[in-house]
Amino acid sequence: QGVDQTSRPCLALWRRPRGPRRSGPARGPAMGHGSSRGEEVPFELPQQQVVSVGGAPIIGGGPGRLPAVLPAAHHETIAQVKNPLVWDKASFNVARNSSSKHLWDFSAEFSSDVPCELSVHFHCREQVGSRLLEYALADGHAPPSHTMSFQAGKHTVSLSGASAIDLRKHPLEVIWKYKARRSDVVPVVLSLIGGAVQSVVHLALDTPKVRPAGGEAVGLTCTLLRQKVFVGGREYTLQDVYGLADLGKEDNHDESAVGDPCVICLTDPRNTAILPCRHMCVCEDCSRQLRAGAAPHCPICRCDIRGMQVFDVKKP
């Protein structure tokens, strides 16, 4: 996991001149049209308009355009630290309660290496306290918070029965949806505190963008807004860097190790992530070739390359 460092985008447009089409004498027959030497073949010269909104101007057109020179790769020195409180991001779920169409049960899973305390907050604002991230109700309409304790191990959190989400008492549009105009208000916060670490996830509920066919009842979806860790008086926003977990796990590089070599040269270990997709799939030498314009897309997902981030493992 690492920090997303994206460069500001640039915009380049090719456009043809407006007005009448220019024409001139042809120097030979047009391919495929059988034109004679004396005929005039119309032609147009494209005009290039380069608009820079930060960073280097982009030259060229079409979906494969590249900046003339991508920004230099950002170097990040990292140390491998084990987080004792880990949320299973695929486990966040809401399901309709069988006893009422207005009640919804919430569940999530996490694992802890130490005894911990979980607090669940709704429709709240976050602020940095002296030792931890703290949460206060955004207004008097928010549901009450819940607190529970767990021993080390893997656990499932369930809000059901009297703790279930009541959409009749607390409407979806008012309490549970994330609104950009009130971005400081978080619909659901799960805060785990164990030892000197606080692991936090921000969630929101919404209806599916695609409605079910056949007259089926509309369900709810649970969306992960962001994930944070607060440790040593500092707050860290977590973002996945795909492949970072394998970086530096062996001192001696093995070219036959699955997934370890750079996907381009297949020789040097991969240590550079492509932004904004955050696939760590190339070595630093090959990343220089990509920045020089060798290829416009990430080798893994084919998204446009906007920057690079090199990770150096801090040896103990």
C-alpha positions in Angstrom: 0.0 0.0 0.0 1.3 3.5 -0.8 0.3 7.0 -1.4 -1.2 8.0 -4.7 1.0 10.7 -6.3 -0.6 11.8 -9.6 0.6 14.6 -11.9 -1.8 17.3 -13.1 -3.2 16.3 -16.5 -2.6 18.1 -19.8 -4.9 18.4 -22.7 -4.0 18.4 -26.4 -6.4 18.8 -29.2 -6.0 18.3 -33.0 -8.5 20.2 -35.0 -8.9 21.0 -38.7 -9.2 24.6 -39.9 -12.7 26.0 -40.2 -13.9 27.6 -43.4 -13.6 26.4 -47.0 -11.3 23.5 -47.8 -8.0 24.3 -49.4 -7.0 22.7 -52.6 -4.0 22.6 -54.9 -2.6 20.8 -57.9 -1.9 17.1 -57.4 1.5 15.7 -58.0 0.2 12.3 -59.1 -2.8 10.1 -59.1 -4.6 9.7 -55.8 -4.3 6.2 -54.5 -7.4 4.2 -55.2 -9.2 6.9 -57.1 -7.6 6.8 -60.5 -7.1 10.6 -60.7 -5.1 12.0 -63.6 -2.1 14.3 -63.2 -4.1 17.4 -64.1 -6.9 17.0 -61.5 -6.9 18.9 -58.3 -7.0 16.8 -55.2 -8.4 18.6 -52.1 -6.3 18.4 -49.0 -6.3 19.8 -45.5 -3.5 20.5 -43.1 -4.4 19.8 -39.5 -3.8 22.5 -36.9 -2.5 21.6 -33.5 -3.8 23.4 -30.4 -1.8 22.6 -27.2 -3.4 23.6 -24.0 -1.3 23.0 -20.9 -3.1 22.8 -17.5 0.0 21.8 -15.6 3.0 19.8 -16.4 4.5 19.3 -19.8 2.5 20.0 -23.0 1.2 17.0 -24.9 2.1 16.5 -28.5 0.0 14.4 -30.8 -3.6 13.3 -31.1 -5.8 10.3 -30.5 -6.2 8.1 -27.4 -2.5 7.1 -27.4 -1.1 10.6 -27.0 1.7 11.1 -24.6 3.3 14.1 -22.8 6.4 15.2 -24.6 8.3 14.5 -21.3 6.5 12.9 -18.4 7.4 14.3 -14.9 10.4 12.7 -13.3 9.5 9.6 -11.2 8.9 10.3 -7.6 11.1 8.2 -5.2 9.5 6.9 -2.1 11.6 5.1 0.6 9.4 2.6 2.4 9.8 0.4 5.5 7.8 -2.8 5.8 5.5 -2.5 8.8 2.9 -5.0 9.8 -0.5 -3.5 10.5 -2.1 -5.5 13.4 -5.6 -4.4 12.4 -6.7 -5.4 8.9 -10.2 -5.0 7.4 -11.5 -7.4 4.7 -12.6 -4.8 2.2 -14.6 -7.4 0.3 -16.7 -8.2 3.3 -18.7 -5.0 3.8 -22.3 -5.9 3.2 -25.9 -4.8 3.8 -28.8 -7.2 3.6 -32.5 -6.7 4.1 -33.8 -7.9 7.5 -36.4 -10.6 7.1 -38.6 -9.1 9.8 -39.2 -5.7 8.1 -38.7 -4.1 4.7 -37.3 -0.9 6.5 -34.6 -2.7 8.4 -31.2 -3.6 7.0 -28.4 -5.7 8.6 -24.8 -4.7 8.2 -21.8 -7.0 8.5 -18.0 -6.7 8.0 -15.0 -8.8 8.8 -11.5 -8.0 10.2 -8.5 -9.7 11.7 -6.5 -8.5 14.7 -3.2 -9.6 16.1 -3.9 -7.8 19.4 -7.0 -7.2 21.6 -8.9 -4.3 20.2 -12.0 -2.1 20.5 -14.4 -1.3 17.7 -16.5 1.8 17.6 -19.1 2.4 14.9 -20.2 6.0 14.1 -22.9 7.3 11.8 -23.4 10.6 10.0 -20.4 12.2 11.7 -17.5 14.5 11.3 -13.9 13.5 11.8 -11.3 15.5 13.7 -7.7 14.8 14.8 -7.4 14.5 18.5 -4.3 14.4 20.7 -3.8 10.7 20.3 -6.5 9.4 17.9 -9.0 10.3 15.2 -12.2 11.4 16.9 -15.8 11.5 15.6 -18.7 13.8 16.5 -22.3 13.6 15.3 -23.0 15.9 12.3 -26.4 16.8 13.8 -29.2 15.5 16.1 -30.6 13.2 13.4 -27.8 10.7 13.4 -28.2 7.2 14.9 -26.3 6.5 18.1 -22.8 5.0 18.0 -21.9 1.5 19.0 -18.8 0.2 20.9 -17.7 -3.4 21.3 -14.5 -5.2 22.3 -12.7 -8.2 20.7 -9.8 -10.4 21.4 -7.0 -11.2 18.9 -8.2 -13.2 16.0 -10.6 -13.0 13.0 -14.0 -11.5 13.7 -17.3 -10.6 12.0 -19.1 -7.4 13.0 -22.8 -7.5 12.7 -25.4 -4.8 13.2 -28.8 -6.4 13.4 -31.9 -6.5 15.6 -32.0 -3.3 17.7 -28.8 -2.1 16.0 -30.0 -2.7 12.4 -30.1 0.2 10.0 -33.6 1.7 10.1 -34.4 3.5 6.8 -37.8 4.6 8.0 -36.3 6.4 11.1 -33.1 7.4 9.4 -33.8 8.0 5.6 -31.2 6.9 3.1 -30.9 10.3 1.4 -30.4 12.1 4.7 -28.1 9.9 6.7 -26.5 7.1 4.6 -25.6 8.6 1.3 -22.3 10.4 0.7 -22.8 13.9 -0.6 -20.0 15.9 -2.3 -21.4 19.2 -1.1 -21.0 17.9 2.5 -17.8 16.0 2.0 -16.9 16.5 5.7 -19.8 14.4 6.8 -19.1 10.6 6.7 -22.2 8.3 6.6 -20.5 5.3 8.3 -17.2 5.1 10.2 -15.7 1.8 11.5 -12.8 2.6 13.9 -10.6 -0.2 15.3 -8.1 0.6 18.1 -5.5 -1.9 19.1 -2.2 -1.2 20.8 -0.8 2.0 19.3 -2.7 1.7 16.0 -6.1 3.0 14.9 -7.5 1.5 11.7 -10.5 3.4 10.2 -12.7 2.8 7.2 -15.3 5.3 5.8 -18.4 3.8 4.2 -21.5 5.0 2.4 -24.8 3.3 1.4 -26.6 3.7 -1.8 -29.0 2.0 -4.2 -27.5 0.1 -7.2 -27.0 2.1 -10.4 -28.6 -0.7 -12.4 -32.1 -1.6 -11.1 -32.9 -5.3 -11.0 -35.1 -6.7 -13.7 -38.4 -8.6 -13.3 -39.8 -6.4 -10.5 -37.4 -7.5 -7.9 -36.9 -5.4 -4.8 -34.1 -2.8 -5.0 -31.3 -3.6 -2.6 -28.5 -1.4 -1.1 -24.8 -1.3 -1.9 -22.0 -0.5 0.6 -19.2 1.5 -0.9 -15.7 2.0 0.7 -14.9 5.7 0.5 -11.4 5.6 2.1 -9.3 3.7 4.5 -6.9 5.3 7.1 -4.4 4.3 9.7 -3.5 6.6 12.6 -0.2 5.7 14.3 2.4 7.7 16.1 0.3 10.9 16.0 0.2 10.8 12.2 -2.7 10.0 9.8 -2.0 7.9 6.7 -4.5 7.3 3.9 -4.2 3.8 2.5 -4.3 3.1 -1.2 -3.5 -0.2 -2.9 -0.3 -0.4 -4.9 -0.7 -3.7 -6.8 2.5 -5.7 -6.3 4.0 -3.7 -3.4 3.5 -6.5 -0.9 6.1 -8.6 -2.8 8.7 -5.8 -3.0 11.9 -6.7 -1.3 10.6 -9.9 0.2 13.8 -11.7 -0.9 17.3 -10.2 -0.8 18.5 -12.2 -3.8 16.4 -11.7 -7.0 15.3 -14.9 -8.7 14.5 -14.4 -12.3 12.2 -17.4 -12.2 10.1 -16.0 -9.4 6.5 -15.6 -10.5 5.4 -12.0 -10.7 8.7 -10.6 -9.4 10.6 -9.5 -12.6 9.7 -6.4 -14.5 7.0 -7.2 -17.1 9.0 -5.4 -19.9 12.6 -6.6 -19.5 11.9 -9.7 -17.5 15.2 -9.3 -15.8 15.3 -6.6 -13.1 12.9 -6.6 -10.1 9.9 -4.4 -10.4 10.0 -1.4 -8.1 8.1 1.3 -10.0 4.4 1.9 -9.9 2.5 3.5 -12.8 0.1 6.3 -12.0 -2.8 6.7 -11.7 -3.6 3.0 -11.9 -0.9 2.1 -9.3 0.3 -1.1 -10.9 3.9 -1.7 -9.7 5.0 -3.8 -12.7 8.2 -2.3 -14.2 11.8 -1.7 -13.1 13.2 1.8 -12.8 15.2 1.5 -16.0 12.2 0.5 -18.1 10.1 3.2 -16.5 12.6 5.7 -17.9 11.9 4.4 -21.4 8.2 4.7 -20.8 8.6 8.3 -19.6 10.6 9.0 -22.8 7.6 8.0 -24.9 8.2 4.3 -25.6 4.6 3.4 -24.8 1.6 5.4 -23.8 -0.2 2.9 -21.6 0.2 0.8 -18.5 1.4 -2.7 -19.6 -1.2 -4.3 -17.2 -4.4 -2.4 -17.6 -3.7 -0.1 -20.6 -4.6 3.1 -18.9 -2.9 6.3 -19.9 0.4 6.9 -18.1 0.4 10.2 -16.1 3.4 9.6 -13.8 5.7 7.1 -12.1 6.5 6.3 -8.5 9.7 4.4 -7.5 9.7 2.5 -4.2 12.9 1.7 -2.4 12.7 -0.8 0.4 14.4 0.5 3.6 16.7 -2.3 4.7 16.8 -2.9 8.5 
